[in-house]
């Protein structure tokens, strides 16, 4: 008797809705990432992408806008007219005022019947509450819907909690994807494999074998068009509270029992809750605020922060922050953790450096180089991992010189390396939450950061000036020197 093959249920259509669909983030990151996913057949066949904005455009005007703006953010090797043409056929434009409930039924009319729906909120966080309420009021949310929230999620702990409460009225926690694009970087995800897929580092990944950890996210650009937003935010809220603390969590967390999203995020949460709280004395001693002054960047003259357009001349907003943190647990006891981020710095560089402990005794006393062992994980501009070790210089005698063992990820793998937003958008579509922040993670990060903000207000000190194109205020180097360390910087 013939047997029949069970038929597969066809995948539901997908509607991906971008609030702020013609804004800077959408043009520079989201639409290029979705084009790449389309090019490599990583979007469900029935995917439609709806860009929302307040401009009274018809489809032709919208397509003319993206044709002018978006291709410049797609690599020349990846862009071709045929793929772009088929991608554009997925796109629609819907004129929606996010604050006006009467506009949402019109959005609903554009969505496919029975579709899975991803709502990407590429807007100011002040709109998150209204958008979710109006989506719910228009009946556009169901159990298969997902929402993506862009940073910054709040201005302080109270506002972050309120956003979580308001969004949580309409979406379950399993439907909420708080995005941090650093967690989509290939090298960041490789850090988990480096730690938990190999045995050689684990015995040494702890006190007293590690002398210090430093995490740097340096930008060569100034505030540019973000001046209005940035002056009310600053480097601590914009970068350290999210990007740097998330990187620290991956460096410092204990091995999770599996790659289940909550297993990973439970361990990250333990790190955030183990950070030693900072009292006012700690803030005064162990944090450095800076603000760039006029200098040069990439060979061109650069104005100071106070001379940037739309910046008040008396602004005390920090464009640089460095601090020393401690994790109160057995693995990291007495290991200083140095975090640093800033704008208008000497180079665009994001790097994690694990500095191993000094030799207890050396027999190579006449060597001109101090013995240093470091694991250096570069996130940008290129992605690679280096292990710095000591080797003998050629010639007579026993003179040592540091050399690097290199893992060049681009050379090691022939497969294409997707950009962070592309990888994370695919995770959202597939419902994979591992690389997104959970509500309690976000609130734990704000709980640790908020006393630093309060301490700065009590101290009432102006940020320290540093020249554009430098590595920040001298006080940042002094912070490291007190622990017998120094920042690893691109020459």
C-alpha positions, 0 to 999 in steps of 0.5 A: 500500500502506498504511503503518503508523505506528510505535507508541511504547513507553509510558513506564515507570511512576515510583515516587518514594520519599521517605525522611523522607516526613513530615519538615519538608522533605517537608511544606514543600517536596517534597510542595508541589512535587510537587503543583504539578508534578501540577497542571501535568501535569509528572508522568508519568501513572503516577507514584506517590509513597511517603512513608516514615516510622517512624510506625505509620500506616495510609493514613487517618492519613497522609492526615489528617496531610498534609491538615493540614500540606501545603496551608498551603505551597501558594499559595492561587491554586494549591490547589483541592480537585479537584487536591488530591484527584487528587494525593492518589490518587498517594500511599502511606505505608509504615512503614519504619525506614531502618536496619532491612534487614527493612523493605525487602522491604515497601517493594519490595512497594509499588513498581510492576513495571518502574518507574523509581525515584527515591529521595529521601533527605530524612534526616540524611546519617548514614543515607545509607549504610544506606539505599543498602545496604539498597535494594541488598540488597533488590534495589530498585536497577537501572540506571534508578534514581536517588537524590537526596541532600540537603545537608549532604553530610558534616561535613568532607572525609573524611566527604563522601568516605566518603558518596560512596564508600558511595553509589557502591557502589550507584549510578553517578555518573550516577544520583546527584543531589546537590541544592542548591535554589539552583541551581533558582532561576529567577534563578540559571539566568537568570544563565547566560543573562545571561552566555553568551546576550548579548555586552554583558557578556562583555568586561567580565566580568573583571579589571581591569573588575570591582572586586569581587564580593559574594554575600549569603544573609541570613536574618531567622529564627533557628535555630528547630526546627533548633537541635540540628542547627545547633549542630553545623554552623554557618553555614560548613558549612550555607550557605557550603560549598554554596549560596554556593560554587555561586553563585560558580561560576556567576558566575566560571566560563568559558563551557562548550562546551555545556549538557551536564551534564559540560561545565557542571560541568567549568567549575564545578570549575575555579573551585573548584580555582582558589580561593586556599587560606587559611593561618592568617594569611588566616583571621585577616585575611579571615574574620569569624565572628558569633553573634546576640545579643538584638534585634528581628526583623520588629518582634518581640523576638528572643532571642540564639542562646545563649538559643535552646532546645536551644543550650548556653550556652557554644556558640561556633557561628557563625550568621554568616560573611563572608570575602574569597576570591580566584580564582587565574586570569587572568579574576579576578586581584586581584578580591576575592570577598566571601561573606556569610551569616547568621541573624537579619539585618535582612532576608531577602535573597539577592543577587549584586552585580558592582561594576565598576571605578571611573572612572580620571578624572572630569570631574564633580568637583562631583557629590555622588554617587560614580560607581558601576556595579553589576550586582545580581542579586536571588534573594530575596525577589523575583527581579530584575536591576538595572544601576546606572548614573549619570545627570544630575539634572534642573536646571542643572549636571552633578550625577549620581545613580545610577539603575537599569535594571530587568529584572523577570522576573515582569513580563517573562514571563507564564509561571508561574515554578516554585519551585526544588524543583519545577524540580529534581524535574522535572529528576531525573525527566527525568534532567537532571544539569546543576543538580546537584553532581558528586562532584568538585565536592563534594570540591573545595568541602570541600577549600577550606573545611576549612582555614578550619574548622581555622584557626578552631579554632587561633585559638580565638576566640569569634564576634563578637556582632551584634544580631538584626535587624542586618546582622552584626558591624561587622568584616564592614563593615571587611572590605569597607572595606579594599578600598574597597567596602561591602555593598549592603544593603536599606534 
